[in-house]
Amino acid sequence: MTEDILKILADSTKERIEFQKRQISLKEMKHKAQHAKSRSSFLKTLNEQKMSCICEVKKASPSKGLIARDFPYLKIAKEYEEAGASAISVLTEPKYFLGNDKFLAEISEEVRVPVLRKDFTIDEYMIYQAKVLGASAVLLIVSLLDEAELKSYRQLSESLGMDALVETHSKAEIEVALKSGAKIIGVNNRNLKNFDVDQAKSTVLRKFVPAEVIFVSESGIKTSADVKKLKDYNVDAVLIGETMMKSRDKKAALKELGFEAKI
């Protein structure tokens, strides 16, 4: 599984999407997307705050296995919102993260904050699908897409009223993301070859992203000291999954990390 996790996930996702296309055609999904209602702006929300926290709804992961045996996903999402989350990330990949499209569809109807569809986007079908499911933003991973796809998928997302979080793992990938016109760039601190986490990755790579582009640090953020260090490097947002999922009191956990409830 650690040999080339992204390739495994991409191959699995391709099979899933080909199956889904047989249930609902691309033409039909496009039609549904054109008539889907507008949601809160992910980009605008992240721009409005000095430092934003994106809390993740995640049942499992390849690196950690089962994270939440009990998984009341709607309750978790509502608790995140009440606790002060700026946005919510929802895993929809079913095989390795035990995600489900319905988690996103139901959560987006129940919360007012923007919702990110966290999946392995490898087909334009998934962009239209994300809009239909109620996403405010989609995840685009530089290492899964060529430059033309990256730019095309970002533009398509924006044309549908969504934003794109463009995930990178190196300076070279950041350059590709910027060339594609990315407005939100994430750095994943997790090495997807061996699952090791190195937060220094975000602090080292921060200087290569211009100030006008939102910079998101992803993975391995566990303490207020972690958040403070990232804030000192002018990181605009953090995406926190496992730490929040394992916390019984979401409000207390976010407060401990340095984020206050807004509602």
N, C-alpha and C positions, 0 to 999 in steps of 0.2 A: 504493500500500500504506500510506503514512503518512497518508492522508486521514482515515480513521477506522478504525484497526486493530481496535479492539474490536468494532465493528459487523461488520466482515468476518469476524473470528474467530467471533462469535456466529452469524452466518448459516451459516458453514461447519459449525459444530458442530451446529446444528439439523438440517441435511441428514444429517449422519453419524448422529445419534441416531435420526432417523426411519427410516433404513435399518436400524440395529441393532434397533429395535423390531420390525421385520418378521422378524428372525432369532430373537430371543427377546422375547416379549411382556412388557409391564410386569407383568402378573400373575405370569408365570413368574420374572421377575427379583426381584420382591418375595419370592416363595417361597424362592428361592435365598439372598437376603439374610438372611432370618429364620433360616436354618440355617448361615450362614457363621460361622466361628470368630472368637472375640474376639482382638484384637491389643493391643499395647502402647499405653498412653494418651499421646497427643500433648500434651494439656494438662498432665497430671501431670508428664511429662518436662520440659517447658519451665518449669514452676513450681519444680522441684527444683533448678535450677541458677541461679547468679548471672547468667551470660550463656550462652545456648545458641547453637549453630551448626547451622543446617539446610543441609546440602549438597545440591546439585541434580544430578540425572542428566539431562543435556540434550544432545541431538545437534545441534540447530540452533535458530535463533530468527529472527524477521522482521528484527530490528535488526542481528544479526551474521552471518546466513547460516549456512553449515555451520560448526559449532564443532568437531566431532569426526568425522573421516572414519572412523577406526578406533573402533568403539563397543562394547567388551565390557562392556555395562551391568551384568551381574552382578558382574564383577570390580571395576568402579568402585564399586558400592554397598558391596561387602565391604571395599574399601580405605577408603572413607569411615568405615564403622563402626569399623574397626581404628584409624583415625587419630584417632578421638575425636568424630565427628559426633554430635550429640544426636539428630538425626532426619535423614531423607532425603526430599527432594522429587523426585518422578518425573513428568516430562512425558509425558502420554498423547495430546496433540493431534497428529494425524498429518500434516496438510497443511502447516502452517507451521513446526512444531517437530520434525517427523519422529519424533513420539512413537508409542507403541503400548501398548495395554492390557496386552499380555503382559509388557512391561517391568515394570509395576507388580505384576502377578500373581506373576511369578518372583522379583522382588526381595523382596517381602513374605514369601515363603517362606524366603528365605535369610538375612535379617538379623533381629536382635532389637530394634533401635531402631524407633521409630514411623516410618511412611511416609506422606507427604502425597501425595494425588493432585493434581497440578498440571494443571488443565484449565479449560475455560471453562463452568462449570456453569450451564445454562440450562433444565434440565428435571429434575423429581424422579427420573426414570429413572436419571440419572447418579449420584444419591446411593445408590440401591440397588445400582447397578453397582459403585460404588467399594467398597462393603462386600464384595461378592462377589469383587472383585479383590484384597482384602486390605489396603485402606487403613485407616490409623488416623485420618486427617483428610482433609477436602476443602477446596478453595479456593472461596470465594464472593466475587465481585467486585461491590461495591456499585453501580457504574455499569452493570452488566449486568442488575440485578434491581430490581423495585419493592420497596417496604418490606414488603409482605405476603409476597412470595416469599422475601425475605431471611430473615425471621423463621421462616417455614414450613420452609425448607430447613435452617436451623440446627437447629431443633427435631427435624426428621426425622433429621438426622445424629446428633444426641445420642441419640435413641431407639434408634438402631441400634448404639450404642456407639462412635461416632466423634466427633471434634471438628471445628469449622469455623474455618479461618483466613479472617477477613473482610478483604478487601483494599480499601484506600481510597487516595485521591489528594489529598484536601483536607480542611479543617476541616468543611465541610458534610457530606462523606461520612462522616467520623468520627462526627458527631452522629447520622447515620442508622444507622450500625453499632451505636452504643451504645444507641439506642432499640430496636433489634432484639434486644438482649440478648447481643451478641457478647462472648465471653470471651477471644478472641484477635483482636487487630486488627493488620493489617499496613499499612505505608505503602510504596507502591511509589515509589522515587526516580526512576523512569524516566517521562518524559513520553511517553505512548503516541501523541501526535500527531506528534512529530518524533524520538522515541527519545533525546533528550538526558537525561543523568542529573544530578541535583542532590541530593547527600546532605543539603544543608541542609534539604530538605523534611522528613526524619525528625526532625531536631533542632528545627525550628520547630514541627512538629505534635505532638511528644511531650507537651507540657503539656496537651493537650486530651484525653488518654486517662488515666483514673484509674489509680492504682497497682495496684489489684486486678485490672486487665485486662492480660493479657500484650500487650506491644508488640513487634512484629517490624519490623525495617528490611529492605527488599528492594531489590536491584539496585545495581550499581555499587560494591560493597564489595571493595576490592582489596588494601589494606595494613593492617598492624598499627595504623598511625596512624588509619586510618578506623575500625577496631574500637574503639580506645581513646576516640576522640571520642564515638562512639555510647554507649559504656559510661559515659562521664562524664555523659551525658544520661539515664542510667538506662534505656536501651533493654534489653529483656529477651532479645532474640534477633536474630540476623542470618540472612538467607537468602542464600547465596552460590552462584552458578552458574558463570558463565564462568571466573572465576579458578581455581576448583577443577577444573573440567573440563580446563583447559589445563595443569594442573600434572602433571608426571610422577610426583612423589613426594607423594602426598596427605598423609601424616603430617607431612612436613617443611613442607608448605604451611600446614597447620592450625596447626602449632607456631609458624611464623613470624607467623601472624595472632593468636597468643595463646591458642590452644586446645590442650590436651594430650590425648594418648590416654588412654582410661579402661580399656581392656582389653588 
